[in-house]
Structures are given as C-alpha cells and as structure tokens.
Amino acid sequence: MSVVAQPSSPSAPAVARNDVMIPTDKKTLLVVDDEEGPRQSLRMVFRNDYLVHAVDSGEKALEFIRANPVHTVILDIRMAGISGIEVLRQIKALAPQTEVIMLTAYETLETARQAIRHGACDYLSKPFDLPTIRDAVARAMRLRNISDNVASTFERFRHLTDELHDANLREEMARTATEIYAGVLHDINNPLTIITGIVEMLEMQFARAASLTGPSLDDARNKISLLSKQVSTCTAIIARYLKLVRSGPIDSQTVSTNLVLSDLVSLLKSHPSAKASKLLIKPLDRDLMACINCTELIQILLNLTVNAFQSTSQPQTVEVAAHRIEEPVEVAAITRHPLSVVVNESTFANRPPLVAVSVSDQGKGIDEAVVSRVFEPYFTTKGPQGGTGLGLSIVSRLMKNCHGLVHLETKPGAGTRITLYFPAVAPTGA
C-alpha cells in the first residue's frame, strides 16, 4: 500500500488503491531517518493508526511537506546531508503547526536544547520502546489537534470580526449620511428664516405703497440685497455638504472678522428670535482675517447668536465681542470644571495672530448635569419641539475644520458664554 496525501484537502487525506482515491480521516505521520531499520519499524508500528510516509533524508522530507499536509514528523537528528536540527527549523518555517518528535542515538544536552528551542514537541533516544514512541506520537497528534482548533477558532473569530467591521462601517456610513442630511436642513433653516422675514416685510411695504421712491426704495433695495446674500448662503451650504459627500476638500479661505460681524447685525434684524432683545456687537479695533470660509463663519455665529436669543423668553442683551490675540492661547490654563467645556483642543492651530469671538447671553444657563453633552449630535436642552440638537455639534465640526478652538462657560441662572478661537492673518497691506 502506498500513501498519497492531497494538498487540497488537508483534513481528509486519501489512500490510493487500484488507482482509486479513497478518502480517509487518518492523520499523516512522516518518518525521516536515513537508517532503513528504524524507518521501516516505525512504518509498521503506526500503519494502522495513521497515514505513514517514510523518507531517508531531510531534503526529501522538506519536499514532501511543501507538497502535502503533515500532522506529525518523527525526525532523526543525525542524518547524511541536512542535519535533523536544520530540517526541524525549516519544517517550522514551512508549516509551523506541524509537530516534530526528535530521535537521536547520540543524546547530548546541547542537541536537546536546540531541538526544544526550534519547536520540537518531544525528544527521544534510540533505541526506543513501543509504549514510549506511541505515547509521544499520540501526544504530538493531540497537540496538533489543539493547534488546528485554535487556528480554526481564530479564523472564525477573524471572519466574525470582519463581518462586524463591515456592519459597523455600513452603520457609520448610514449615520454619517443621516447627519449630513440633518445638518443641511438645520443649516439652511437660519437663512430661510431670515429670507421669510425679509419677504414678509417687503410684502407689507409693497402693500402700503403703490410705488416706492426715495428712502423707501433704498430700504427695499437693501432688503432685496439681504435676500440675495441669504440665497447665496443657502447655495454655499449645499455646495459644502455636496463636497463632503463626495469626499472633496473644503476650500480654505480667509474672511474679514469685522465684515462678518457687520453682516451678522444686518441678518439678525430680520430674525424672529432677535425681535424682543438687543444685539451688541464689539468689532476688532484693528481688523484680522479669520482663516475660515465666510459662509462657515456666518453659519457658526448665526447658530450661536440664535441659540443665545432663545436661551430665555425674556428680553435680554446678546453680546458678540471680538478680540485680537498676539500670543499663543494658554489652553492648559483655561479653567476646567463641570460648567466649563473645551472642544477641539487636539486640532487647534495655536499660532498667533489669533482672533477670539465670544457670544454671551443673559439666559438661564445650562444645567451642570448636561454641560458635557451639549456638543453631541442631536442633544438638545430645548425639549422635543424646541430644536434638533445639531447647532453646537455643527459649530464644533466647522471649528475643527478650520483648526479652531471652542470654549463654553455657563452659570445656571446667569447665562452662557461661548468663545471661539480662530487662526488669523493680518489684512493685505496692513
């Protein structure tokens, strides 16, 4: 009977009988010894338990292992050609899961150490007795079974991990898409509210007069100019989110801080939330160009000022103040406590000149229990009918895009201040 192992089916080798391959569940045992006597003795001992293949050199053993799955090898240490220790080393490099039992007629402490160091599972002396060699092979086969089970379990674990990763990726993509859609709707809401207010005022103005001349005409023209700006803002917001969906880079631009603050005054005149309250703007004494897209800065300040106006139902003064900073911000020195939150510290480009813009209200403040969550998407303190919970999340993301820092301080019953720190450059020609 000759033994033929099939590489394509390592768990079920086959025996060739009359040219017909008969599958078997027996494991493969390779005997490597350049002496005929021990080689044939081992073949006879194990022929009923395993598929036994015997070769007379290390070169043939390595050739067989390259082409066939082998579970256990009985390997003589001293052979002509490649030494048993070198064959052991190469077997472990080719098939680390293969168990190897070393045999020697010249046992020394050094050869035993070498064998164990290179991964042999056992080390026996010639001549061997049958119970000892049987126990050694059975133990090696059990070790191989354990190794195979571990490998199989690890492969199943890897497969499940990949599936979990794919599921998480799909969930993250869906969540990101949802946030993008919600962000578009939220961001467009402010300019649409302003547009609605301006249109209502124009309708009232046109209803009261058959024709417009002089100051009335100029006022109508200013309102139409504001409408145009808000339509442009909506277009820019949509363009930015489309670029995000397509994974394109957000344009890096600069904008005059004082110009944006001036625009903010004009825009909020028509916002319903600002009607009963006062907006106080403190521009820079010497203007700086904030390193942020104009539409994004308007969007940030609109979010914060509208939130400030909505912080209480009572008339109040909302202050938006800009400050020029000529030294790096001592971020570590910013007081940290349950009513103080710093966002985007790790991405902050803390290189002067910098511009700080703070938005302060006189509202009811934020409860200590929820301060740490206010920048989370969809978290809101306004109740189910009061807001989407996206405003501060969007502010945080836009500030991160421009490498800016956000610091929120609040005091229940006494209001909230949010300070934005932007990288900046001096205006051209300044």
For each residue, the residues with C-beta under 8 A, 3 or more apart:
1: 15 17
2: 16
3: 13 15 16 28 51 52 53
4: 13 14 15 16 21
5: 13 14 28 51 53 67 68 69 70
6: 9 12 13 14 21 68
7: 10 67 68 69
8:
9: 6 12 13 14 23
10: 7 13 69
11: 25
12: 6 9 23 24 25
13: 3 4 5 6 9 10 23 24 26 27 28 51 69
14: 4 5 6 9 21 22 23 24
15: 1 3 4 21 22 24 51
16: 2 3 4 19 20 21 22
17: 1 20 22
18:
19: 16
20: 16 17
21: 4 6 14 15 16
22: 14 15 16 17
23: 9 12 13 14
24: 12 13 14 15 51
25: 11 12
26: 13 49 50 51
27: 13 50 51 71 72 141 144
28: 3 5 13 50 51 52 53 68 69 70 71 72
29: 46 50 51 52 53 70 71 72 73 74 137
30: 52 53 54 55 61 64 65 70 72 73 74
31: 39 42 43 52 53 54 55 73 74
32: 54 55 56 57 58 60 61 73 74 75 76 79 84 87
33: 38 39 42 54 56 74 75 76 79 103
34: 56 57 76 79 80 81
35: 38 39 76
36: 39 40 56
37: 40 41
38: 33 35 41 42 76 103 126
39: 31 33 35 36 42 43 54 56
40: 36 37 43 44 54
41: 37 38 44 45
42: 31 33 38 39 45 46 52 54 74 133
43: 31 39 40 46 47 52 54
44: 40 41 47
45: 41 42 130 133 134
46: 29 42 43 49 50 52 137
47: 43 44 50 52
48:
49: 26 46
50: 26 27 28 29 46 47 71 72 137 141
51: 3 5 13 15 24 26 27 28 29
52: 3 28 29 30 31 42 43 46 47
53: 3 5 28 29 30 31 64 68 70
54: 30 31 32 33 39 40 42 43
55: 30 31 32 60 61 64
56: 32 33 34 36 39 60
57: 32 34 60 61 79 80 81 82
58: 32 61 62 79 81 82 83 84 86 87
59: 62 63 81 82
60: 32 55 56 57 63 64
61: 30 32 55 57 58 64 65 73 75 87 91
62: 58 59 65 66 82 87 90 91 94
63: 59 60 66 67
64: 30 53 55 60 61 67 68 70
65: 30 61 62 68 70 73 91 94 95 98
66: 62 63 94
67: 5 7 63 64
68: 5 6 7 28 53 64 65
69: 5 7 10 13 28 95
70: 5 28 29 30 53 64 65 73 95 98
71: 27 28 29 50 98 99 140 141 144
72: 27 28 29 30 50 98 99 100 101 137 140 141 144
73: 29 30 31 32 61 65 70 91 98 99 100 101
74: 29 30 31 32 33 42 101 103 133 137
75: 32 33 61 84 87 88 91 100 101 102 103 120
76: 32 33 34 35 38 79 84 102 103 104
77: 83 84 85 102 103 104 106 111 115
78: 83 84 104 105 106
79: 32 33 34 57 58 76 82 83 84 87
80: 34 57
81: 34 57 58 59
82: 57 58 59 62 79 86 87 90
83: 58 77 78 79 86 87
84: 32 58 75 76 77 78 79 87 88 102 104
85: 77 88 89 111 114 115 118
86: 58 82 83 89 90
87: 32 58 61 62 75 79 82 83 84 90 91
88: 75 84 85 91 92 100 102 115 118 119 120
89: 85 86 92 93 118
90: 62 82 86 87 93 94
91: 61 62 65 73 75 87 88 94 95 98 100
92: 88 89 95 96 98 100 118 119
93: 89 90 96
94: 62 65 66 90 91 98
95: 65 69 70 91 92 98
96: 92 93 119
97: 144 147 148 151
98: 65 70 71 72 73 91 92 94 95 144
99: 71 72 73 121 140 141 143 144 147
100: 72 73 75 88 91 92 119 120 121 140
101: 72 73 74 75 120 121 122 123 124 136 137 140
102: 75 76 77 84 88 111 115 120 122 123 124
103: 33 38 74 75 76 77 124 125 126 128
104: 76 77 78 84 107 111 123 124 125 126
105: 78 125 126 127
106: 77 78 111
107: 104 111 112 123 125
108: 111 112
109: 112 113
110: 113 114
111: 77 85 102 104 106 107 108 114 115
112: 107 108 109 115 116 123
113: 109 110 116 117
114: 85 110 111 117 118
115: 77 85 88 102 111 112 118 120 123
116: 112 113 119 120 123
117: 113 114
118: 85 88 89 92 114 115
119: 88 92 96 100 116
120: 75 88 100 101 102 115 116 123
121: 99 100 101 139 140 143
122: 101 102 136 139 140
123: 101 102 104 107 112 115 116 120
124: 101 102 103 104 128 132 133 136
125: 103 104 105 107 128
126: 38 103 104 105
127: 105
128: 103 124 125 132 133
129: 132 133
130: 45 133 134
131: 134 135
132: 124 128 129 135 136
133: 42 45 74 124 128 129 130 136 137
134: 45 130 131 137 138
135: 131 132 138 139
136: 101 122 124 132 133 139 140
137: 29 46 50 72 74 101 133 134 140 141
138: 134 135 141 142
139: 121 122 135 136 142 143
140: 71 72 99 100 101 121 122 136 137 143 144
141: 27 50 71 72 99 137 138 144 145
142: 138 139 145 146
143: 99 121 139 140 146 147
144: 27 71 72 97 98 99 140 141 147 148
145: 141 142 148 149
146: 142 143 149 150
147: 97 99 143 144 150 151
148: 97 144 145 151 152
149: 145 146 152 153
150: 146 147 153 154
151: 97 147 148 154 155
152: 148 149 155 156
153: 149 150 156 157
154: 150 151 157 158
155: 151 152 158 159
156: 152 153 159 160
157: 153 154 160 161
158: 154 155 161 162
159: 155 156 162 163
160: 156 157 163 164
161: 157 158 164 165
162: 158 159 165 166
163: 159 160 166 167
164: 160 161 167 168
165: 161 162 168 169
166: 162 163 169 170
167: 163 164 170 171
168: 164 165 171 172
169: 165 166 172 173
170: 166 167 173 174
171: 167 168 174 175
172: 168 169 175 176
173: 169 170 176 177
174: 170 171 177 178
175: 171 172 178 179
176: 172 173 179 180
177: 173 174 180 181 245
178: 174 175 181 182
179: 175 176 182 183 377 390
180: 176 177 183 184 241 244 245
181: 177 178 184 185
182: 178 179 185 186 377 378 388 390
183: 179 180 186 187 241 390 394
184: 180 181 187 188 237 238 241
185: 181 182 188 189 388
186: 182 183 189 388 390 391 394
187: 183 184 190 237 241 299 394
188: 184 185 191 192 234 237 238
189: 185 186 192 193
190: 187 193 194 271 299 302 303 306
191: 188 194 195 230 231 233 234 237 302
192: 188 189 195 196 230 234
193: 189 190 196 197 271 272
194: 190 191 197 198 226 230 267 268 270 271
195: 191 192 198 199 227 230 231
196: 192 193 199 200
197: 193 194 200 201 270 271 272
198: 194 195 201 202 223 226 227 230 270
199: 195 196 202 203 227
200: 196 197 203 204
201: 197 198 204 205 223 270
202: 198 199 205 206 220 223 224
203: 199 200 206 207
204: 200 201 207 208
205: 201 202 208 209 212 216 219 220 223
206: 202 203 209 212 220
207: 203 204
208: 204 205
209: 205 206 212 216
210:
211:
212: 205 206 209 216 217 220
213: 216 217
214: 217 218
215: 218 219
216: 205 209 212 213 219 220
217: 212 213 214 220 221
218: 214 215 221 222
219: 205 215 216 222 223
220: 202 205 206 212 216 217 223 224
221: 217 218 224 225
222: 218 219 225 226
223: 198 201 202 205 219 220 226 227
224: 202 220 221 227 228
225: 221 222 228 229
226: 194 198 222 223 229 230 266 267 270
227: 195 198 199 223 224 230 231
228: 224 225 231 232
229: 225 226 232 233 263 267
230: 191 192 194 195 198 226 227 233 234 267
231: 191 195 227 228 234 235
232: 228 229 235 236
233: 191 229 230 236 237 295 298 299
234: 188 191 192 230 231 237 238
235: 231 232 238 239
236: 232 233 239 240 293 295
237: 184 187 188 191 233 234 240 241 295 299
238: 184 188 234 235 241 242
239: 235 236 242 243
240: 236 237 243 244 250 293 295 296
241: 180 183 184 187 237 238 244 245
242: 238 239 245 246
243: 239 240 246 248 249 250
244: 180 240 241 247 248 250
245: 177 180 241 242
246: 242 243
247: 244
248: 243 244
249: 243
250: 240 243 244 293 401
251: 293
252: 291 293 402
253: 291 292 293 294
254: 289 290 291 292 424 425
255: 259 260 289 290 292 293 294 297
256: 259 260 287 289 290 427
257: 260 261 283 284 287 288 289 290 322 355 357 424
258: 261 262 283 284 287 322
259: 255 256 262 263 287
260: 255 256 257 263 264 290 294 297 298 301
261: 257 258 264 265 281 283 301 320 322 357
262: 258 259 265 266 281 283
263: 229 259 260 266 267 298
264: 260 261 267 268 279 281 298 301 302 305 320
265: 261 262 268 269 279 281
266: 226 262 263 269
267: 194 226 229 230 263 264 270 271 298 302
268: 194 264 265 271 274 279 302 305 306
269: 265 266 274
270: 194 197 198 201 226 267
271: 190 193 194 197 267 268 274 275 306 309
272: 193 197 275
273: 277 306 309 310
274: 268 269 271 277 279 305 306 309 318
275: 271 272
276: 315
277: 273 274 309 315 316 317 318
278: 315 316 317 318
279: 264 265 268 274 305 317 318 320
280: 317 318 319 320
281: 261 262 264 265 319 320 321
282: 319 320 321 322
283: 257 258 261 262 287 322
284: 257 258 287 288 322 323 324 355
285: 324
286: 324 430
287: 256 257 258 259 283 284 427 430
288: 257 284 324 353 355 424 425 426 427
289: 254 255 256 257 424 425 426 427
290: 254 255 256 257 260 297 355 402 422 423 424
291: 252 253 254 349 402 403 422 423 424 425
292: 253 254 255 296 297 398 401 402 404 422
293: 236 240 250 251 252 253 255 296 297 402
294: 253 255 260 297 298
295: 233 236 237 240 298 299
296: 240 292 293 299 300 398 401 402
297: 255 260 290 292 293 294 300 301
298: 233 260 263 264 267 294 295 301 302
299: 187 190 233 237 295 296 302 303 394 398
300: 296 297 303 304 395 398 399 420
301: 260 261 264 297 298 304 305 320 357 359
302: 190 191 264 267 268 298 299 305 306
303: 190 299 300 306 307 391 392 394 395
304: 300 301 307 308 359 391 395 418
305: 264 268 274 279 301 302 308 309 318 320 359
306: 190 268 271 273 274 302 303 309 310 391
307: 303 304 310 311 361 391 392
308: 304 305 311 318 359 360 361 363 416
309: 271 273 274 277 305 306 316 318 361
310: 273 306 307 382 386 387
311: 307 308 316 361 362 363 364 365 415 416
312: 316 361 362 363 364
313:
314:
315: 276 277 278
316: 277 278 309 311 312 361 362 363
317: 277 278 279 280 362
318: 274 277 278 279 280 305 308 309 359 360 361 362
319: 280 281 282 358 359 360
320: 261 264 279 280 281 282 301 305 357 358 359 360
321: 281 282 357 358 360
322: 257 258 261 282 283 284 355 356 357
323: 284 355 356 357 358
324: 284 285 286 288 353 354 355
325: 329 352 353 354 355 356 421
326: 352 353
327: 352
328: 350 351 352 354
329: 325 334 348 350 354 356 405 421
330: 333 334
331: 334 342 345 348 350 405
332:
333: 330
334: 329 330 331 340 342 407
335: 340
336: 340 342
337: 340
338: 368 371 372
339: 366 368 371 409 410 411 412
340: 334 335 336 337 371 407 408 409 410
341: 371 372 374 375 406 407 408
342: 331 334 336 345 405 406 407 408
343: 375 396 399 405 406 407 408
344: 347 348 396 399 400 403 404 405 406
345: 331 342 348 405
346:
347: 344 400 403
348: 329 331 344 345 403 404 405 421
349: 291 403 404 423
350: 328 329 331 354 405 421
351: 328 354 423
352: 325 326 327 328
353: 288 324 325 326 424 425 426
354: 324 325 328 329 350 351 421 422 423 424
355: 257 284 288 290 322 323 324 325 421 422 424
356: 322 323 325 329 419 420 421 422
357: 257 261 301 320 321 322 323 419 420 422
358: 319 320 321 323 417 418 419 420
359: 301 304 305 308 318 319 320 417 418 419 420
360: 308 318 319 320 321 415 416 417 418
361: 307 308 309 311 312 316 318 415 416 417
362: 311 312 316 317 318 414 415
363: 308 311 312 316 415 416
364: 311 312 412 413 415
365: 311 410 411 412 413 414 415 416
366: 339 370 371 374 381 410 412 416
367: 370 371 381 412
368: 338 339 371 412
369:
370: 366 367 373 374 379 381
371: 338 339 340 341 366 367 368 374 408 410
372: 338 341
373: 370 376 379
374: 341 366 370 371 379 381 392 408
375: 341 343 379 392 393 395 396 406 408
376: 373 379 389 393
377: 179 182 389 390 393
378: 182 388 389 390 393
379: 370 373 374 375 376 389 393
380: 383 386 387 388 389
381: 366 367 370 374 386
382: 310 385 386 387
383: 380 386
384:
385: 382
386: 310 380 381 382 383
387: 310 380 382 390 391
388: 182 185 186 378 380 391
389: 376 377 378 379 380 393
390: 179 182 183 186 377 378 387 393 394
391: 186 303 304 306 307 387 388 394 395
392: 303 307 374 375 395 396
393: 375 376 377 378 379 389 390 396 397
394: 183 186 187 299 303 390 391 397 398
395: 300 303 304 375 391 392 398 399 406 418
396: 343 344 375 392 393 399 400 406
397: 393 394 400 401
398: 292 296 299 300 394 395 401 402
399: 300 343 344 395 396 402 404 405 406 420
400: 344 347 396 397 403 404
401: 250 292 296 397 398
402: 252 290 291 292 293 296 398 399 422 423
403: 291 344 347 348 349 400 423
404: 292 344 348 349 399 400 420 421 422 423
405: 329 331 342 343 344 345 348 350 399 420 421
406: 341 342 343 344 375 395 396 399 418 419 420 421
407: 334 340 341 342 343 418 419 421
408: 340 341 342 343 371 374 375 416 417 418 419
409: 339 340 416 417 418 419
410: 339 340 365 366 371 415 416 417
411: 339 365 414 415 416
412: 339 364 365 366 367 368
413: 364 365
414: 362 365 411
415: 311 360 361 362 363 364 365 410 411
416: 308 311 360 361 363 365 366 408 409 410 411
417: 358 359 360 361 408 409 410
418: 304 358 359 360 395 406 407 408 409
419: 356 357 358 359 406 407 408 409
420: 300 356 357 358 359 399 404 405 406
421: 325 329 348 350 354 355 356 404 405 406 407
422: 290 291 292 354 355 356 357 402 404
423: 290 291 349 351 354 402 403 404
424: 254 257 288 289 290 291 353 354 355
425: 254 288 289 291 353
426: 288 289 353 430
427: 256 287 288 289 430
428:
429:
430: 286 287 426 427
